[in-house]
Amino acid sequence: MGPAADAALSNRAVLPALQTARLILRAPSAEDFSLWLRIANEPGGEYIGGPVEEKHAWYDFCGHVACWLLHGHGPFVLIRRDDETALGFVFVGYEWDDTEPELGWFLAQEHRRQGYGTEAAMAVRDWALGLLPSFVSCVRPSNVPSTRLAKRLGAVHDEIASKAVGTGMWRHGGEPEMRPELETSRLRMVPPNYAHLTHYLAFYAIPNDQKGGYRAPRPVTEVRDLLLRDLSGWQRNGFGMFLLFRRDTCAFVGGTGLAHPVDWPRHELTWWLMPEARGHGFAAEASRAVIDWAYDTLDWPVVETHMRDTNVPARRLAERLGGTVITRETFPDGVARDVFALPRQMQDIS
């Protein structure tokens, strides 16, 4: 013991503790790692990455625990109330490649099939729905006990998401209410969902010389990752891409929105259009709607965009939107770009 250990204890004390009829659910301590390691190497541990060496299990354990600091939710240890035995873990968190929060669970072998997982997962689910509008449980189809538990929790099987990511996706809660739909005189603008994978595939199947620097055509797995990136942007930031559809014909036009990748220093207004939609003013029309939404709803002090010097059409559109260069910056990819500030539009975007 010492000041550092006392500080760790104090930090854990401010994290939530939940109670059920038979369990206390508390944040983990370093002493709980041995249980984590054991479960990962027991039968069924393959569903959480096992069998695994101690070093890599420690990295996984620390990554989950860090979710409390990074996201405000994380793993709980299941403690049986009558004898204080640690039974396993239930967590709400992000793994490195997750695109939205995940509710998961795993118990030591001798404590399974006694209802502890359901009891704990229900408590954590109800707690998490007070923080998050929706989240998923990722369950391999071969993991029959966890599939049954997801159903007992009332989760809905998301067939489109399951096909997109290649595993069972069970959704808790609804679509986040923060994701608006916008309309202009000619366009309906909606945030993407898994059902829009076909539209992404259509765009990225077009040869690059027909639509600009989007490095296409791309394989299906890569396009799926781009869709998941856009979904993650909404979940992480509260803003993101809108897909554009003509109001008169419902034809897919392209995408416009606000992006801020995790490894990028600035947000940007960005857009991409199907070849047949170019030259009709759709990019400007949609961009004006997004800019005003950012100022009026998100209360942003400034909306920015940036592009390579060789992207002449994008620069012309930024200027058409009233943008002015506020700085020139070298980005993490080593490319220097002008950064434009875009003013509030406040005009009829017919």
C-alpha positions in Angstrom: 0.0 0.0 0.0 1.0 3.6 -0.4 -0.1 6.9 -2.0 -0.4 5.3 -5.5 -2.5 2.4 -4.2 -4.7 4.8 -2.2 -5.2 6.9 -5.3 -6.2 3.8 -7.3 -8.7 2.9 -4.6 -10.1 6.4 -4.6 -10.5 6.4 -8.3 -12.5 3.1 -8.3 -14.7 4.4 -5.5 -16.2 7.1 -7.8 -17.2 4.5 -10.4 -20.7 3.1 -10.2 -21.5 -0.1 -8.3 -24.8 -1.9 -9.1 -26.7 -4.4 -7.0 -29.0 -7.3 -7.8 -30.7 -9.9 -5.6 -27.6 -12.1 -5.5 -24.8 -9.9 -6.9 -22.7 -6.7 -6.4 -21.3 -5.4 -9.6 -18.2 -3.2 -9.1 -15.4 -1.8 -11.2 -12.4 -4.1 -11.5 -9.0 -3.9 -9.6 -5.7 -5.3 -10.6 -6.4 -8.3 -8.4 -9.3 -9.3 -10.7 -6.9 -9.9 -13.6 -6.2 -13.5 -12.6 -9.9 -14.3 -13.0 -9.9 -12.6 -16.4 -6.9 -14.7 -17.5 -8.4 -17.9 -16.2 -11.7 -17.4 -18.0 -10.0 -16.6 -21.3 -8.2 -20.0 -21.1 -11.2 -22.1 -20.1 -13.6 -23.8 -22.5 -15.6 -21.1 -24.1 -12.7 -18.7 -23.8 -12.3 -18.7 -27.6 -15.3 -16.4 -27.7 -13.3 -13.7 -26.0 -10.0 -14.2 -27.8 -8.6 -17.2 -25.9 -6.6 -19.2 -25.4 -4.2 -16.3 -24.7 -0.8 -15.7 -23.2 -0.7 -13.8 -19.9 0.9 -10.8 -21.5 -1.8 -10.4 -24.1 -4.5 -11.1 -21.7 -3.1 -8.2 -19.5 -3.3 -5.9 -22.5 -6.9 -6.8 -23.1 -7.8 -6.4 -19.5 -6.2 -3.0 -19.3 -7.9 -1.9 -22.5 -11.3 -2.8 -21.2 -10.6 -1.1 -17.8 -9.4 2.0 -19.6 -12.9 2.4 -21.1 -14.0 3.9 -17.8 -11.6 6.8 -18.3 -12.0 7.1 -22.0 -15.8 6.6 -22.4 -17.5 6.7 -19.0 -18.5 3.0 -19.1 -16.5 -0.2 -18.8 -16.4 -3.6 -17.1 -18.0 -4.7 -13.9 -16.9 -7.6 -11.8 -19.7 -9.9 -10.6 -19.3 -10.5 -6.8 -21.7 -13.0 -5.2 -23.1 -11.3 -2.1 -23.3 -14.2 0.2 -19.6 -15.2 0.1 -17.9 -12.3 -1.9 -16.7 -14.8 -4.6 -15.8 -13.1 -8.0 -17.8 -14.9 -10.7 -16.9 -13.2 -13.9 -17.4 -9.9 -15.8 -20.1 -7.9 -17.7 -18.9 -4.9 -19.6 -20.1 -2.0 -21.7 -17.2 -0.7 -23.7 -15.2 -0.4 -26.9 -12.6 -2.8 -28.2 -10.1 -1.3 -30.7 -12.2 -2.1 -33.8 -15.7 -1.6 -32.4 -17.8 1.0 -34.1 -20.3 1.4 -31.3 -20.5 0.4 -27.6 -20.8 -3.3 -26.9 -22.5 -5.1 -24.0 -20.7 -8.4 -23.3 -20.3 -11.0 -20.6 -18.2 -13.9 -19.6 -18.2 -16.1 -16.4 -15.9 -18.6 -14.9 -16.8 -22.1 -16.0 -18.1 -23.3 -12.6 -20.5 -20.3 -12.3 -22.3 -20.7 -15.6 -25.8 -22.0 -16.0 -26.9 -20.6 -12.7 -28.6 -17.4 -14.0 -25.8 -15.1 -12.8 -25.0 -13.9 -16.4 -28.6 -13.0 -17.1 -29.0 -11.3 -13.7 -25.9 -9.2 -14.1 -26.3 -8.4 -17.8 -29.9 -7.1 -17.2 -28.7 -4.8 -14.5 -25.8 -3.4 -16.6 -28.1 -3.1 -19.7 -30.6 -1.0 -17.7 -27.8 1.1 -16.3 -26.2 1.6 -19.7 -29.5 2.6 -21.4 -29.4 5.6 -19.0 -26.2 6.7 -20.6 -26.3 5.5 -24.2 -29.2 5.5 -26.7 -28.2 2.1 -28.1 -25.5 -0.5 -28.1 -24.9 -4.0 -29.4 -23.9 -7.5 -28.2 -21.6 -9.2 -30.7 -22.2 -12.9 -30.5 -20.9 -15.6 -32.8 -23.7 -17.8 -34.1 -21.9 -20.8 -32.6 -22.1 -19.3 -29.1 -25.5 -20.7 -28.4 -25.6 -19.8 -24.6 -24.8 -16.1 -25.3 -27.3 -16.0 -28.2 -29.9 -17.2 -25.7 -28.9 -14.6 -23.2 -29.1 -11.8 -25.8 -32.7 -12.9 -26.5 -33.5 -13.0 -22.8 -32.3 -9.4 -22.6 -34.8 -8.5 -25.3 -32.1 -7.6 -27.8 -33.1 -7.5 -31.5 -31.1 -9.4 -34.0 -29.8 -6.9 -36.5 -29.5 -9.0 -39.7 -28.1 -6.3 -41.9 -25.4 -5.4 -39.3 -24.6 -9.1 -38.8 -24.0 -9.5 -42.5 -21.9 -6.4 -42.7 -19.5 -7.4 -39.8 -19.6 -11.2 -40.2 -20.9 -12.1 -36.8 -24.2 -12.0 -34.8 -25.2 -8.4 -33.8 -27.9 -8.1 -31.2 -29.1 -4.5 -30.6 -30.2 -3.0 -27.3 -32.1 0.2 -27.5 -33.0 2.2 -30.6 -31.2 4.4 -33.1 -29.7 7.4 -31.4 -32.1 10.3 -31.4 -29.2 12.7 -32.0 -29.1 11.6 -35.6 -31.3 14.0 -37.5 -32.7 14.0 -41.0 -32.3 17.2 -43.1 -34.2 18.3 -46.1 -33.5 20.8 -48.8 -35.7 21.8 -51.7 -34.5 18.8 -53.7 -32.8 16.4 -51.3 -33.6 14.2 -48.3 -30.5 13.8 -46.2 -30.3 10.9 -43.8 -27.5 9.5 -41.5 -26.2 6.1 -42.8 -27.1 2.8 -41.3 -26.1 -0.8 -42.2 -28.8 -1.1 -44.8 -27.0 1.6 -46.9 -24.0 -0.8 -47.5 -25.4 -1.3 -51.1 -25.1 2.5 -51.8 -21.5 2.5 -50.5 -20.7 -0.5 -52.7 -22.3 1.2 -55.7 -20.1 4.3 -55.2 -16.9 2.5 -54.6 -17.4 0.2 -57.6 -17.1 3.1 -60.0 -13.7 3.4 -61.6 -11.6 6.2 -60.1 -11.3 8.2 -63.3 -15.1 8.7 -63.2 -15.4 10.2 -59.7 -12.0 11.6 -58.5 -9.5 10.6 -55.8 -11.4 7.9 -53.9 -9.1 5.0 -54.8 -11.7 2.8 -56.4 -12.8 0.2 -57.1 -12.4 -1.2 -53.6 -13.1 -4.7 -52.2 -16.3 -5.3 -50.3 -14.5 -5.7 -47.0 -12.8 -2.3 -47.4 -16.1 -0.6 -48.3 -17.8 -2.2 -45.3 -15.1 -0.7 -43.1 -15.7 2.7 -44.6 -19.4 2.4 -43.8 -18.5 1.3 -40.2 -16.2 4.3 -39.9 -19.0 6.6 -40.8 -21.4 4.9 -38.3 -18.7 5.2 -35.7 -18.3 8.9 -36.3 -21.9 9.5 -35.4 -21.6 7.4 -32.2 -18.3 8.9 -31.1 -18.8 12.6 -32.1 -22.6 13.2 -32.4 -22.1 14.3 -36.0 -21.2 12.6 -39.2 -22.1 11.9 -42.8 -25.5 12.3 -44.4 -26.5 10.2 -47.4 -28.4 12.2 -50.1 -31.5 11.1 -51.9 -33.5 13.0 -54.5 -36.9 13.9 -53.1 -38.7 13.5 -56.4 -37.3 10.2 -57.5 -35.6 8.8 -54.3 -32.5 8.2 -56.4 -29.2 8.0 -54.5 -27.1 11.0 -55.0 -24.0 10.7 -52.8 -22.9 11.8 -49.3 -22.2 15.1 -47.5 -21.4 15.7 -43.9 -18.9 16.4 -41.1 -16.0 14.1 -40.5 -13.4 14.1 -37.7 -11.3 10.9 -37.8 -9.6 9.9 -34.6 -6.2 10.4 -36.0 -6.9 13.8 -37.7 -6.4 17.2 -36.0 -9.4 18.9 -37.5 -13.0 18.3 -38.5 -14.0 18.9 -42.1 -17.0 19.4 -44.3 -16.8 16.7 -46.9 -18.8 15.4 -49.8 -18.9 12.8 -52.6 -21.4 12.3 -55.4 -22.3 9.6 -57.9 -21.1 10.6 -61.4 -24.6 11.1 -62.8 -25.4 13.6 -59.9 -22.5 15.9 -60.7 -23.0 19.3 -62.3 -26.5 19.8 -60.8 -25.6 21.8 -57.6 -26.3 19.0 -55.2 -23.0 19.2 -53.4 -23.5 22.9 -52.7 -27.1 22.5 -51.7 -26.4 19.7 -49.2 -23.3 21.4 -47.9 -25.3 24.6 -47.1 -27.8 22.5 -45.1 -25.0 20.8 -43.1 -23.2 24.0 -42.4 -26.3 25.7 -41.0 -27.1 22.6 -39.0 -23.6 22.7 -37.4 -24.0 26.3 -36.5 -27.6 26.2 -35.4 -27.9 22.8 -33.7 -24.4 21.8 -32.8 -23.6 25.5 -31.8 -20.2 25.3 -33.5 -18.1 28.5 -33.6 -16.7 27.6 -37.0 -17.2 25.0 -39.7 -14.1 24.1 -41.7 -13.1 22.2 -44.7 -9.7 21.3 -46.3 -8.5 19.6 -49.4 -5.4 18.8 -51.4 -4.1 21.5 -53.6 -4.8 19.3 -56.6 -8.5 19.0 -55.7 -9.6 22.0 -57.8 -13.4 21.2 -57.8 -13.4 21.0 -54.0 -11.6 24.3 -53.7 -14.1 25.9 -56.0 -17.0 24.6 -54.0 -15.4 25.9 -50.7 -15.1 29.3 -52.3 -18.6 29.2 -53.7 -19.8 28.5 -50.1 -18.0 31.7 -49.0 -15.1 30.0 -47.5 -11.9 31.8 -46.7 -8.5 30.4 -46.0 -7.6 30.7 -42.3 -4.4 28.7 -42.2 -2.3 26.2 -44.0 -1.4 23.0 -42.1 0.5 19.8 -42.7 -1.7 16.8 -41.8 -0.7 13.4 -40.4 -0.4 12.0 -43.9 2.4 14.5 -44.6 0.3 16.6 -47.1 -0.1 20.4 -46.6 -3.6 21.7 -47.1 -5.3 25.1 -47.0 -8.0 25.1 -44.2 -11.1 27.1 -45.1 -13.6 28.6 -42.6 -17.1 28.4 -44.0 -19.7 31.0 -42.9 -23.3 30.4 -41.9 -25.3 30.2 -45.1 -28.8 31.3 -44.0 -30.3 31.2 -47.5 -32.9 29.4 -49.5 -31.1 26.4 -50.9 -33.4 25.8 -53.8 
